[in-house]
Amino acid sequence: MSRQHSKPYLVTTTASYPLETAEGAFNELWLQTFVFEHSEALPIAEIEPVFGPLIPVCTELGTKAGPVDLVFINSEGLLTIVECKLWKNPEARRQVIAQILDYAKEISSWSYEELEDAVRRSSKQKIQSLYQLVASSSEELDERDFVDSVDRNLKRGRFLLLIVGSGIRESVELLTDFLQRHAHMNFSLALVEFGIFHMLNDAAGHLVLPRVVAQTVEIERAVVRIIDGRIIAESTSEPPTKPGTPVTRTKISEQVFYERLAEMDPLTSNKLRTFLDKAKQMGWSVDPGQNSLMLKFKSGDAELNFGIFRTDGSFQNRGIGRVPQIGELYLRQLASVLPDARVQEAKDKFLKEVRKRDGSNLTIAEVLTVQDKWLEIIQGTVNEFLIAQAEES
C-alpha cells in the first residue's frame, strides 16, 4: 500500500476547493530544477539542522559512479547530496539507495582540491573556487578554516543524503534497513516526498508539499575505528548491556554539537554527552538545532522542553512555563537545587526561566553539577504531566 499525502484544500473567504494530484505532469528534470532553485523547500531543520542553510553548488556532478543530481554545501563545509526520482517502476525504487551510496563513497575518497575541480567541471556558473561560492553567501568566512572543514568532512564521509521524489512507496522505506549493515561512512539519509497538486487552473500554478517519509540515524551498535583520519563503522550483533535498554541514537547534528562544545570545554562536552545518554535511556528525546541540543519529553502532540544547551556553553530553559502549574513548579524546583539561581518572571510565560540572580544565563557546566537531582525533578515533572493528560482524556 502506498503512503500518500491527504488531499489538500484551497480555502477562500467564500468556498473551499479540493486540489488534485498533478500525476504525470512533471519529469525528473523539472523536479531536479525546482529543488536546486528552491533548496529552502527541503526540510533540513527536521532532518539534520547542522547541514543548513543550503548553498546550491552544482547539478550533475561527475563521479566515477555516475553523475550526482544535485550538490549543496554550507558554510561549515558539510555536503548534501540529492537524488531526484519519480517512482515509476520497481527497479528504480530498488536501485536508488544503492546509487546514492555509491556516489557518497566515491566523493568521500576525494580531497578538497578534487571536489573543487569536479565542481568547476560540472557548474554552469563557471565558479572561481568553492570557497568564493560559499563566501558570497556567508559573512566572515575564513578560507583556511573552510577548506579544512570540507577536507575533514570528506574524509569522515560526513554527508546528508536525500532522495527526493513523488509517490514514495513503503517498499522504498524498507530499503533503509540496508544501511544498518553498510555503515562504512558517517552519513545520514532521508527520503523526502514532494506532493505536487494542481491549483484551480493552470494559470494559478501548482502547490508543492514536501514531507519527510523516512530517515536514518547512526547505526544502532557499531565498532568505530579511525584510519588515516577516516571514520570506519563496522556493524555488530552484540546486544545492549541490559535487555530492554533503549538504544542511544545519534544524528550527525548531535555529533557536531559535541565537537564544537569540546573545542571550548572538552570536560563539559563529555559530561553532557553522558547526561543526555542517560536522559535518552529514560525515554526522553534530544532534538538537535543548528548550534544547540534540546532536551524534551514528548507525548502525542504535546511536549515539554526541559532545556536548551548551546555550543557557547550556555544553558536556557524557556518554553516550559507555558504549561500551567506543572511548568512553573519545574522551574521553581530547578532553581532550588542550583546555587545563586532564581526563576525570572516575565509577562510572556514562554520567557519565564531559571537564571542566575544577576540575570545572566546559567552555563551547561553549572546545571550538570546537580544532574542527579535534576533528573529526579524532570522525572517527577513527566509523571505529573502524564497524570494531567490522562485526566483530560
Secondary structure, 3 states (H helix, E strand, C coil): CECCCCCCEEECCCCEEECCECCCCCCHHHHHHHHHHCHHHCCHHHHCHHHCCCEEEEEEECCCCCCEEEEEECCCCCEEEEEEEECCCHHHHHHHHHHHHHHHHHHHCCCHHHHHHHHHHHCCCCCCCHHHHHHCCCCCCCHHHHHHHHHHHHHHCCEEEEEEEECCEHHHHHHHHHHHHCCCCCCEEEEEEEEEEECCCHHHCEEEEEEEEEECCCCCCEEEEEECCEEEEEECCCCCCCCCCCCCCCCHHHHHHHHHHHHHCHHHHHHHHHHHHHHHHCCCEEEECCCEEEEEEEECCEEEEEEEEECCCEEECCCHHHCCCHHHHHHHHHHHHCCCEEEECCCCHHHCEEEECCCCCEEHHHHHCCHHHHHHHHHHHHHHHHHHHHHHC
